[in-house]
């Protein structure tokens, strides 16, 4: 390899103006070889110290036997503001065995899936996770998304018994106003492989939101693009949904959704013990909506005759005496068209009552003015173990006992979040919605996520907000 003669040399210019220390940061650089005859199997990459760098080509467009356009994925370690990598290529392929056996075996590994609806189980070197396509059985155990998630170094799965999922999207489809439980429980997705390789995997989930009672939301299609990288804490996803306009909580909503990352640790346990927004958290506390819903559910359970409502017995057994000890999904199931406990007219009647009452309680009382501030919020101490942070795009849920934290960066500012860390059930939630399930994340948004033991979670968020900028420079013909 050292003696290989190259015809072309291209500079890849890396910019890190904030001078943040980058460790195994994934970089994707767009390439254009329209003016050159570059063979796909002739490319090698070197860093600024002339060390060979592993890479993966994706989204390759050929012009005959030559590359017209592509993107190159590689990992960068950088502690300065700028750097230049060099890409060499030829007009003819070569197949020199330039990698050692150890290097050839590195990269993202595909493992055997554990769930019936398992689509991919990956060992990224940093994470072990399983992507599931959903069972549509109406339970939290059947949601699509990431249903197993473990940082390899920590060795602890954050979703006990595959009983919930990271990545589902909800409101305005997850409200009594639509008359159904959240789509991840009643929808299967079609999972499509877009790119799979040792450094980078990209998958697309496609689905249709189940129809409920809101005509404005019927037959809406969605797609989520997932991206995973080798040996790095980063992964990201982008949400696209058909255009829609409706009302939630009596408030107009256009093309905004709730993304919910949900974690299950078991009763008396929590994956996270506190929450923080970048620079500090402004928030309101307590979920009056949840309390009103719970009260209404208990009244229904007392008054509905099992002889007239054949599905109510199973619901009662599932909920038990304390609804706070089961998944939040059970608050909604009784209003769910798909569940079929109540008929459509009964659902509509209860929806009007719940929305009217809850809107007044949340927006028309002193609670609306009671905005609190803290650097680190112990969510379980708040009423209903819930807070609603305001206006942020860099947030974290932290386990103060282990030092691990989940960090999110959203490409758009989220006006309000719903954060739940419930010790009773062990359920934790990061949701991009405000009170009364009002969705706040614009469709088309990308979410970066990172989990690990970070010395400074805010710096990790800064890196995701401002990843290394990279560009292909002018090419040089060497002979």
C-alpha positions in Angstrom: 0.0 0.0 0.0 2.8 2.4 0.8 4.1 2.0 -2.7 0.7 2.6 -4.4 0.9 5.4 -6.9 -2.2 7.7 -6.8 -3.5 9.8 -9.6 -5.7 12.2 -7.5 -5.4 14.0 -4.2 -8.3 15.8 -2.6 -8.2 17.8 0.6 -10.9 17.4 3.2 -11.1 20.6 5.3 -12.3 20.2 8.9 -13.4 23.2 10.9 -13.9 23.2 14.7 -14.1 26.9 15.5 -15.3 26.5 19.1 -12.2 24.4 19.7 -14.2 21.7 21.5 -12.3 18.4 22.0 -13.7 15.8 19.7 -13.4 12.1 20.5 -14.5 9.6 17.9 -16.8 12.2 16.4 -18.6 10.9 13.3 -18.1 13.2 10.2 -19.9 12.9 6.9 -18.3 14.8 4.0 -20.0 15.3 0.7 -17.8 14.3 -2.3 -18.1 15.3 -5.9 -15.8 13.6 -8.5 -17.7 14.7 -11.7 -14.5 16.2 -13.1 -12.4 13.1 -12.4 -12.3 9.4 -13.1 -12.3 8.0 -9.6 -12.9 4.3 -9.0 -14.8 3.3 -5.9 -12.2 0.7 -4.8 -9.2 3.0 -5.2 -9.8 5.4 -2.4 -7.8 5.7 0.8 -7.9 8.4 3.5 -5.2 9.9 5.7 -5.4 12.3 8.6 -3.3 15.4 9.2 -0.5 13.3 10.7 -0.5 11.0 7.7 -2.1 8.1 9.5 -4.5 5.9 7.5 -8.2 6.4 8.5 -11.0 3.9 8.2 -14.0 5.1 6.2 -17.2 4.1 4.6 -18.7 5.4 1.4 -22.5 6.0 1.3 -25.1 7.4 -1.1 -22.8 6.6 -4.1 -23.9 7.8 -7.5 -21.9 6.3 -10.4 -21.2 7.7 -13.9 -20.5 4.5 -15.7 -17.7 2.8 -13.7 -16.6 6.0 -12.0 -18.0 7.8 -8.9 -19.9 10.9 -9.7 -21.0 11.8 -6.2 -20.9 10.1 -2.8 -20.5 10.9 0.9 -17.6 9.6 3.1 -18.1 8.7 6.7 -15.2 8.6 9.1 -14.4 9.2 12.8 -12.3 12.2 13.9 -10.3 12.9 17.0 -9.6 16.6 17.1 -8.5 19.1 19.7 -7.8 22.2 17.5 -9.8 24.6 15.4 -8.9 23.3 11.9 -7.5 20.2 10.3 -6.9 18.9 6.9 -7.3 15.2 5.8 -6.1 13.9 2.5 -8.1 11.6 0.2 -6.2 9.7 -2.5 -7.7 7.9 -5.4 -7.1 6.3 -8.8 -8.8 5.7 -12.1 -8.3 2.0 -11.6 -9.4 -0.2 -8.7 -6.9 -2.0 -6.5 -7.5 -4.6 -3.9 -4.4 -4.5 -1.8 -5.0 -6.0 1.6 -4.2 -2.8 3.5 -6.1 -3.7 6.7 -5.0 -6.1 9.4 -7.4 -8.9 10.5 -8.1 -6.9 13.7 -9.0 -3.8 11.7 -11.2 -5.8 9.3 -13.2 -7.2 12.3 -13.9 -3.8 13.8 -17.1 -1.9 13.1 -20.8 -2.2 13.8 -21.8 -5.8 14.4 -25.3 -7.2 13.6 -26.5 -9.5 16.4 -29.4 -11.9 16.5 -32.7 -10.1 17.3 -34.4 -11.1 20.5 -38.0 -9.9 19.8 -40.4 -11.3 17.3 -40.7 -7.9 15.7 -37.0 -7.2 16.0 -35.7 -5.6 12.9 -32.0 -5.0 13.8 -30.0 -5.7 16.9 -26.7 -3.8 16.7 -23.5 -3.7 18.7 -22.1 -0.3 17.7 -19.1 -0.8 19.9 -20.6 1.8 22.2 -24.2 0.6 22.4 -26.1 -2.6 22.1 -29.6 -1.8 20.9 -32.5 -3.4 19.2 -34.8 -1.7 16.7 -38.3 -3.1 16.6 -41.0 -2.6 14.0 -43.9 -2.9 16.4 -46.6 -5.5 16.9 -49.7 -3.2 17.0 -51.1 -5.2 19.9 -52.0 -2.1 21.9 -49.4 -2.6 24.7 -46.3 -0.7 25.5 -44.4 -4.0 24.9 -45.3 -3.7 21.3 -44.2 -0.2 20.4 -41.9 0.4 17.4 -38.6 2.1 18.0 -35.6 1.2 20.1 -36.9 -1.4 22.7 -33.5 -2.4 24.1 -30.8 0.1 24.9 -27.6 -0.5 26.7 -24.3 1.4 26.8 -21.7 -1.4 26.6 -19.4 0.1 29.2 -22.2 0.5 31.8 -23.8 -2.8 31.0 -27.3 -1.8 32.0 -30.3 -2.0 29.8 -32.5 1.1 30.2 -35.8 -0.5 29.0 -36.7 -3.4 31.3 -38.2 -6.4 29.6 -38.6 -4.6 26.2 -41.5 -2.9 27.8 -41.3 0.5 26.2 -39.4 2.3 23.4 -37.2 5.2 22.5 -38.2 7.3 19.5 -42.0 7.0 19.2 -43.9 10.1 18.2 -47.2 11.0 19.7 -49.4 14.2 19.8 -51.5 15.4 18.3 -52.2 11.7 17.6 -51.8 10.8 21.2 -54.7 12.7 22.8 -58.2 11.9 23.8 -59.2 14.4 21.1 -58.1 11.9 18.5 -59.7 9.1 20.4 -56.8 6.6 20.5 -53.7 5.5 22.3 -50.3 6.5 20.9 -49.4 5.2 17.4 -46.4 3.2 18.6 -48.8 0.8 20.3 -51.3 0.5 17.4 -49.0 0.7 14.4 -46.4 -1.4 12.7 -43.8 0.3 10.7 -42.1 -0.9 7.5 -38.3 -0.9 8.2 -36.1 -0.1 5.2 -32.3 -0.4 5.1 -30.7 2.6 3.5 -27.1 2.1 4.4 -25.3 -0.6 6.4 -21.6 -0.8 7.0 -18.9 -0.9 9.6 -19.0 2.8 10.5 -22.5 3.8 9.7 -26.0 2.4 9.5 -29.1 4.2 8.3 -32.6 2.9 8.5 -36.0 4.3 7.6 -39.2 3.5 9.4 -42.4 4.2 7.4 -45.9 4.0 8.8 -49.5 5.3 8.9 -51.1 6.9 11.9 -54.2 4.9 13.0 -57.4 6.8 12.4 -59.2 8.2 15.4 -62.0 10.7 15.7 -60.3 13.8 14.4 -60.9 14.1 10.7 -57.9 16.4 10.4 -55.6 13.6 11.3 -56.8 10.7 9.3 -54.6 8.8 6.8 -51.5 10.6 7.8 -48.2 9.0 6.9 -44.9 9.3 8.6 -41.2 8.3 8.3 -38.4 8.4 10.7 -34.8 8.1 9.6 -32.4 6.6 12.1 -28.6 6.9 12.0 -26.1 5.0 14.1 -22.3 5.3 14.1 -19.4 3.1 15.2 -17.9 3.5 18.7 -19.4 6.9 19.5 -22.2 7.9 21.9 -24.1 9.8 19.1 -27.1 8.6 17.3 -29.7 10.7 15.6 -33.2 10.6 14.0 -35.3 12.8 11.8 -39.1 12.9 11.8 -41.2 13.6 8.7 -45.0 13.6 8.9 -47.7 14.5 6.4 -48.9 18.1 6.8 -51.7 18.6 9.2 -53.6 21.3 11.1 -55.9 20.7 14.1 -56.4 21.7 17.7 -55.1 20.2 20.9 -56.2 21.4 24.3 -58.3 23.9 22.4 -55.1 25.4 20.9 -54.3 25.5 17.2 -51.5 23.1 16.2 -49.9 22.8 12.8 -47.2 20.4 11.9 -45.9 19.8 15.4 -45.5 16.5 17.1 -44.5 15.0 20.4 -41.5 12.7 20.4 -41.3 10.4 23.4 -38.2 8.6 24.6 -39.4 6.3 27.4 -37.4 4.2 29.8 -38.5 1.5 32.2 -36.5 0.4 35.3 -39.1 -1.3 37.4 -41.0 -0.3 40.5 -39.0 1.6 43.0 -36.2 2.4 40.5 -35.5 5.1 38.0 -33.1 5.3 35.1 -32.7 9.0 35.8 -33.0 11.1 39.0 -32.9 14.7 37.8 -33.3 16.9 34.7 -31.4 19.9 33.4 -31.7 22.4 30.5 -28.7 24.1 29.1 -27.8 27.1 31.4 -30.6 26.2 33.8 -34.3 25.1 33.7 -37.3 27.4 33.7 -40.3 25.1 34.3 -43.8 24.6 35.7 -44.3 21.6 37.9 -47.1 19.1 38.4 -49.3 17.4 35.7 -52.9 18.5 36.5 -54.0 16.8 33.3 -52.7 13.4 34.5 -54.5 13.9 37.8 -57.8 14.8 36.1 -57.5 11.9 33.7 -56.7 9.5 36.6 -59.7 10.8 38.5 -62.0 10.4 35.4 -60.6 6.8 34.8 -61.4 5.8 38.4 -64.9 7.2 38.1 -65.4 5.2 34.9 -64.1 2.1 36.5 -66.6 2.5 39.4 -69.6 3.2 37.2 -69.1 1.0 34.1 -70.9 -2.4 34.4 -68.7 -5.3 33.2 -71.8 -6.8 31.6 -72.3 -3.8 29.4 -68.6 -3.2 28.8 -67.0 -6.7 28.2 -63.4 -5.2 27.9 -63.5 -3.2 31.1 -62.7 -6.2 33.4 -59.3 -6.8 31.7 -58.6 -3.0 31.9 -59.4 -3.0 35.6 -57.1 -5.9 36.2 -54.3 -4.2 34.3 -54.6 -0.9 36.0 -55.0 -2.1 39.6 -55.7 0.2 42.5 -53.0 2.8 41.8 -52.8 4.0 38.2 -49.5 5.7 38.9 -47.8 2.4 39.3 -48.5 1.4 35.7 -47.5 2.8 32.4 -48.8 6.3 31.5 -50.4 4.6 28.4 -53.1 3.2 30.7 -54.4 6.7 31.3 -55.4 6.9 27.7 -56.5 3.3 26.9 -60.0 3.7 28.1 -60.5 6.5 25.6 -59.0 4.6 22.7 -60.9 3.8 19.6 -58.6 0.9 18.9 -59.1 -0.6 22.4 -62.9 -0.5 22.0 -63.8 -0.1 25.7 -66.1 2.9 25.1 -68.0 3.7 21.9 -67.2 6.7 19.8 -70.0 8.9 21.3 -68.9 8.1 24.8 -65.3 9.0 24.0 -66.4 12.3 22.5 -68.4 13.1 25.6 -65.5 12.5 27.9 -63.1 14.3 25.7 -65.1 17.5 25.9 -65.3 17.3 29.7 -61.6 16.5 30.2 -60.3 19.1 27.7 -62.5 21.9 29.1 -61.6 21.2 32.7 -57.9 20.6 32.2 -57.4 23.7 30.0 -58.9 25.9 32.7 -56.9 24.2 35.4 -53.6 24.6 33.5 -54.0 28.0 31.8 -56.5 29.8 33.9 -55.2 29.4 37.4 -52.2 30.7 39.4 -50.2 27.7 38.2 -49.7 29.4 34.9 -47.7 32.2 36.6 -45.8 29.9 38.8 -42.6 29.5 36.7 -39.7 28.1 38.7 -36.0 28.0 38.0 -33.3 25.5 39.0 -30.0 24.3 37.6 -30.9 20.6 38.4 -34.5 19.5 39.0 -35.4 16.5 41.1 -38.4 15.5 39.0 -39.7 12.8 41.3 -40.2 15.4 44.1 -42.6 17.4 41.9 -46.4 16.8 42.0 -47.3 13.9 39.7 -43.5 13.4 39.4 -43.7 15.7 36.3 -42.3 19.0 35.2 -42.8 21.1 32.0 -39.5 22.8 31.1 -39.7 25.8 28.8 -37.9 26.9 25.6 -34.8 24.7 25.2 -33.0 22.7 22.5 -30.3 21.2 24.7 -31.5 19.1 27.6 -30.4 16.1 29.8 -31.8 13.5 32.1 -29.2 12.5 34.7 -28.7 9.7 37.1 -27.0 11.4 40.1 -26.1 8.0 41.6 -24.2 6.5 38.5 -23.1 9.7 36.9 -24.6 8.7 33.5 -26.8 11.0 31.6 -28.9 11.1 28.4 -28.3 14.2 26.4 -30.6 15.6 23.7 -30.1 18.3 21.1 -33.0 19.2 18.9 -32.5 21.0 15.6 -35.4 23.3 16.6 -36.2 25.0 19.8 -38.9 23.2 21.8 -41.2 25.6 23.5 -42.2 23.1 26.3 -41.2 19.6 27.3 -42.8 17.0 29.5 -40.4 15.3 31.8 -41.5 12.4 34.1 -39.3 10.4 36.5 -41.7 8.3 38.4 -40.2 6.1 41.2 -43.6 4.3 41.8 -43.4 2.6 38.4 -39.8 3.2 37.3 -41.1 4.9 34.2 -39.2 7.9 32.9 -40.2 10.0 29.9 -38.6 12.8 27.8 -41.3 14.3 25.7 -41.5 17.3 23.4 -44.9 18.4 24.5 -46.4 20.9 27.0 -49.3 20.5 29.4 -52.4 18.7 28.2 -50.4 16.9 25.5 -49.8 20.0 23.3 -47.1 19.0 20.8 -44.2 21.3 20.4 -41.6 19.8 18.1 -41.8 20.9 14.4 -42.1 18.1 12.0 -38.9 17.7 9.9 -36.7 18.1 13.0 -33.6 16.1 13.7 -32.8 14.9 17.2 -29.2 14.1 18.3 -29.0 11.9 21.3 -26.0 10.8 23.4 -25.7 8.7 26.5 -22.7 8.3 28.7 -20.7 9.3 31.7 -19.8 12.9 30.7 -17.7 15.3 32.7 -19.8 18.1 31.3 -23.1 17.2 29.6 -23.5 20.8 28.3 -20.2 20.4 26.3 -21.5 17.2 24.9 -24.7 19.1 23.8 -22.5 21.8 22.2 -20.7 19.2 20.1 -24.0 17.8 18.8 -25.3 21.3 18.1 -22.1 22.3 16.3 -20.6 19.1 14.8 -17.3 19.4 12.9 -17.9 21.2 9.6 -16.2 19.4 6.7 -15.8 20.1 3.0 -14.0 18.7 0.0 -11.4 21.0 -1.3 -9.9 21.3 -4.8 -8.6 18.1 -6.3 -5.0 17.8 -7.6 -4.0 15.6 -10.5 -0.7 14.1 -9.4 0.4 12.7 -12.7 
